[in-house]
Amino acid sequence: MEKYYHSVTLDVDKCKGCTNCLKQCPTQAIRVRDGKAKIIKERCIDCGVCISVCPYHAKKAITDSLSELDKFEYKVALPAPALYGQFPKVNDINKILNALLGIGFDDCFEVAKGAEVVTNRTKELIKSGELMDITISSACPAVLRLISVRFPNLLNNVLPIKPPIEVAAYMARQEAVKKTGLSEDKIGLFFITPCPAKATSIKNPLSVAKSGIDGVISIKDVYLKLAHKINSDSPPKNLQSAGFYGVSWANVGGEAEALEEGKYIAVDGIHNVINILEAVENEKLDDISFIEALACPGGCVGGPLTVENNYVAKSRIKETAKKLPKTKFSEDVDYNVLWEKPMEYNPIMNLDEDIFTAIQKASEIDKIYKGLPGLDCGSCGSPSCKCLAEDIVRNMASETDCIFKLREKVKTLSNEMNTLSKNLKG
């Protein structure tokens, strides 16, 4: 099986074993053993919740550095629209795009333009009647990974369109080839990302055979450099071309609003997304036709690799987008935006390759679970009593990791010692 790359990693030296991440992880991918957190890679969806809640900054996202630009003759920045809400008193997108040129890029191509293409194609699919009664957006890679590991029954409900970043990458490379005359391999495309899930999705693409992106740089890593360039007095070149709908994708509801038809809901925050997906699975949302689901609070503006408060950034994006035309994207794109490969179920509860052994282990988990207190306190280092039972069967923990079970055992040993002592005296 091909090794799965994860952007979210743990700095063991900084970890204090506080269990904040353990309690907040939406897929129960974290354990605390021997005073240190441990990420179970099979369960991790790279949503970055652990990065946001860790008070010791022990969780971090691995992204590329600006030094990667040196590998290419012509470097193109592909900024996520969430970048536009990061800077105070900056309501001109051109200033931000020009600042990107000032830190080493030769050109910029807005991911928001790719979003506009995705919107148009989504509208076409909706009108064609080819989609499921309830369609789930395919824009957020953390949500897609969540569905693949936890909601396999909803795989067919996912919109079979590539994410805006891949569409934008194709368009940017073709444009750069025309501008420079260089071969494609000499052109480097770098995505400026608000979240680790997008960095992961480029290494492990879900809908394409190979990503068109050459590197991923976090907003945090370029923020100060950009802020310095933005404050310069040089008049900006006119580089901005995306409209209202594409830029609005940065905020929750932006994608759904751009469709302009149908009954839709827009949900943000991974725990809220889980609740909605459970409702879909249980057939409780039969009056909804489209679901925009984003893992980060507020949408991409709330990504863990952003700098600004997501509410403030969201407001800035709204004000900036208001000034842009609501014209429909009409550029002819010679690119198939549909998935190149289907999404697959990635089971995380596979107890054993042998079905009979797996059944025995599942039965053992139930038996152990019934003997646990059911408080889900997390003191054992597992997020719930059910998880502890599974960890025990997987030889990742012992029953006495539970403080209540440990207390029972100590009490039993104490009684036995007292009995033995009395017998010896007698």
Summary of the structure (lengths in Angstrom):
residues: 426
radius of gyration: 24.8
end to end distance: 64.6
largest distance: 98.9
contacts: 1397
relative contact order: 0.15
helix: 46%
strand: 12%
